[in-house]
């Protein structure tokens, strides 16, 4: 877990938290910032943008986990009191999930042309995404004093028609949850025109430019709904 902008030498952490706005990031390696050179990737850039616009200190709590599936993210929140405490006090929450569900299910397809694991993965992802959002709502006591941003999946293989189809199928459930407090962030659309410039050497994760684009579209979504 990464914390940003915690004041040094504070004798009473709880009193410090009360004076600061808070942002909690949960998710997979995209939340970690894997593939870029800056820890936290888009989350740290987004925090800085919020801080500059609001002219107030923003505390960032980053609970990204490399390789986490949507089920693992759900259980990570469910079983971790610290994360629940941070979510309860957060003004903003971001979620990246589904990429590892898709990648794991895509392996049998690329090796044997089998689509059933992809179909099952879409259903499982839809189920656990709903569980994650429901769990956050319960943690927040069903209040509407926060914003939850769901970042959709970009296409890791844009040259393949099948990849475009399945990425869109994975992204579809996120759009269902748009509401007063839950907002869909269209990363796929932002990456579409310049994918090659935004991806790291592993051909899966964003590079620094990619994380900048993610932060930009997230911040634009934030300003559109605030």
C-alpha positions, 0 to 999 in steps of 0.5 A, a space after each residue: 500500500 502506498 500513501 502520498 502526501 502524509 505530513 511528517 512528524 504528526 503526533 495525531 494521525 487521526 486529526 491529520 486525516 480529518 483535515 485532509 481530503 482522501 482518495 483511495 485507489 483499488 485494483 490491479 497492476 494498472 492501479 499499481 502503475 506497473 510498466 511506468 517509472 512513477 509509483 502509482 501511475 495514473 493515481 498519483 497524477 490524478 491526486 496531483 491534478 485534484 490538489 492543484 484544482 482544489 488547492 487543498 492537500 489530498 491524501 492518496 491510499 493506493 491498494 493496487 495488487 499486481 495480477 489481481 482478478 476481480 474476484 481477488 480484488 473483491 476478497 481483498 477489500 472484504 477481508 482487509 479492515 484497513 482498506 474498508 476504513 480508508 474507503 469509508 473516509 474517502 472522497 474519491 475512489 478509483 477501480 481498475 479491474 477485469 484486465 487479468 480476468 480477460 488475459 487469463 481467459 484469453 490464453 485458451 482462446 489463443 492456444 486452441 481457439 476455445 471461447 467458453 473460458 472467455 464467456 465464463 470470465 465475462 459472467 464472473 467479472 460482471 458478478 464480482 464487479 457488482 459485488 465490489 460496488 455493492 461492498 463499497 456502497 455498504 462500507 460507505 453506509 449507502 451515502 452519496 458523499 463520494 465519487 467512484 470512478 470505474 476505469 474501463 479496459 483498453 485493448 491490448 491487441 488492437 490489431 485483432 478483431 476478436 480482441 476488440 469484441 471481447 474487450 467491449 464485452 468486458 467493458 459493457 457491465 461498467 456502463 450499467 452502474 453509472 449513477 450519481 456517485 458511480 462514473 464510467 471512465 472511457 480509457 479504451 476510447 482514449 487509447 484507441 488512436 495512439 495505442 503504440 505510443 502509450 504501451 510499455 515494453 511488455 506490450 500489456 501495461 501502459 508506459 508513463 505516457 499511457 498513465 498520463 492519458 489515463 489520468 487525463 481522461 479520469 480527471 476530465 470525467 471528474 470535472 464533467 460530473 462534479 
